[in-house]
């Protein structure tokens, strides 16, 4: 059997895309400098958490109101 058979190609592509998904966002040069500052990084992660909480609550209320099915 060849190393590059159909099954291996599909699984390698799947794991590569999965790895890219969990790697995180791409930052510009200035954003990378800011992310090295502990206070900014903490504020940024808290901000992202609040956005996620807001999205969850919004989806819940939209479902309660019958706007999303």
C-alpha positions as CSV (number, residue, x, y, z in Angstrom):
1,X,0.0,0.0,0.0
2,X,1.1,3.5,-0.8
3,X,1.5,6.1,1.9
4,X,-0.6,8.5,-0.1
5,X,-3.7,6.4,-0.6
6,X,-7.1,8.0,-0.5
7,X,-7.7,7.4,3.2
8,X,-4.5,9.0,4.4
9,X,-4.9,12.0,2.2
10,X,-8.4,12.6,3.5
11,X,-7.4,12.2,7.2
12,X,-4.3,14.4,6.8
13,X,-6.5,17.2,5.2
14,X,-9.0,16.8,8.0
15,X,-6.4,17.1,10.8
16,X,-4.6,20.0,9.1
17,X,-7.9,22.0,8.9
18,X,-8.7,21.1,12.5
19,X,-5.2,22.3,13.6
20,X,-5.8,25.6,11.7
21,X,-9.2,26.0,13.4
22,X,-7.7,25.7,16.9
23,X,-4.6,27.7,16.2
24,X,-6.4,31.0,16.7
25,X,-6.7,34.3,14.9
26,X,-4.0,35.9,12.9
27,X,-2.8,39.1,14.4
28,X,-1.1,42.0,12.7
29,X,2.4,43.1,13.9
30,X,0.9,45.8,16.1
31,X,-1.6,43.4,17.6
32,X,1.1,40.9,18.4
33,X,3.0,43.6,20.3
34,X,-0.1,44.4,22.3
35,X,-0.8,40.8,23.1
36,X,2.6,40.6,24.8
37,X,1.4,43.2,27.4
38,X,-0.3,41.2,30.2
39,X,-2.9,43.8,31.0
40,X,-4.0,44.1,27.4
41,X,-4.1,40.4,26.9
42,X,-6.2,39.9,30.0
43,X,-8.7,42.6,28.9
44,X,-8.8,41.1,25.4
45,X,-9.6,37.6,26.7
46,X,-12.3,39.0,29.0
47,X,-13.8,40.9,26.1
48,X,-13.9,37.8,24.0
49,X,-15.6,35.9,26.8
50,X,-18.2,38.6,27.2
51,X,-18.9,38.5,23.4
52,X,-19.4,34.7,23.6
53,X,-21.7,35.1,26.6
54,X,-23.7,37.8,24.7
55,X,-24.0,35.6,21.6
56,X,-25.3,32.7,23.8
57,X,-27.9,34.8,25.6
58,X,-29.0,36.4,22.3
59,X,-29.5,33.0,20.7
60,X,-31.5,31.9,23.8
61,X,-33.8,34.9,23.8
62,X,-34.3,34.7,20.0
63,X,-35.3,31.0,20.5
64,X,-37.7,32.0,23.3
65,X,-39.3,34.6,21.1
66,X,-39.7,32.2,18.2
67,X,-37.4,34.1,15.9
68,X,-35.0,31.2,15.4
69,X,-36.3,27.8,14.7
